[in-house]
Amino acid sequence: MARRIHELDALRGFALAGIVEFNIVQMTGFPRPEGPASDHPGAFVWEALFVQRPFPIFSLLFGISFALFLRTAGNRTDKPRLVLLRRLLWLGVFSALHTLLQPGEVLKFYAAFGIVVLLPASYLSRRWVLGLGIVLTVAASLTFNGLFIIPGLFLLGMAVAEYGIPDTLERRGRQLVIAFAVAVPLAAGMLWLQWQAGVGNSSNYRILPAGTVCAFLFTVAFLLLMRTPLRRPLDVVLAPMGRMALTNYVLASALILAADALLDLGHAAGFAPIVWTGLVIGVVQALLSVLWLRWFRYGPLEWVWRCLTWWQPVPIRDVPTRATPAEGAVTSA
């Protein structure tokens, strides 16, 4: 079987940690300040790091995982799209249950757009998938629609996989450096525009386009860091979280509710308690993920999802032959 793509596992874990920070504010009702960024510098830094930054990365990875799973499923069955449809329908069931913990959860949109957008797009050529992904992502960014950026990012992720980029990441160092050099000034310009717009919901018209560009910068920067001595610690800490993304996404909601009940985060004095709570949740998830995957091949919810997808029991205990990238990847919500 093909090797796991550890860079994508770690990137998924990185995005998940950032989403937790945003979800704490969303779930606890912590009021985001409104007004000039110069009056609320802490709020601006928080928004620049966590609002519409990790979410696009997560969505892009979902599209990549979709294509990888479709490719792997095609080796096991002559009806891979039917298997993937069943997988997305069960994701919708998980999302309905998760809504009981987090009404604003995103899995329901992943399931819906996966069925409506990704499945039909799987019949298109990769050029069409890439072109549609670019058009939809740009259109959503310019119209400031955070929800409808999902289909575009899904398609971009699908195109990335179909062009073979995940399989050749280790040979794309020079391209990543060029992309980083281009992304830095673009992100700096977008952040300046976001600063001018201020903070809070009234600045969303600048946050979304700035977030899309910054998400691209964060992705490239992270993949470059995976080519430095930091690769080992990043892989050890974040890759297990990424492999158990569905479990950790749901677990985070339970931990946020528990932390709010204990600390009353909705009435916290500033963003510091929010950020620290997110960091603690991240550490807990990293430790649990590492420990769990020492003994098991999949996270608990990933295993249930896999059994339902294939409609048969799947071994959960770890075995010498590891899962393929697609087998552990299609959660990313």
Beta strands, then each sheet from edge to edge (+ up, - down):
end
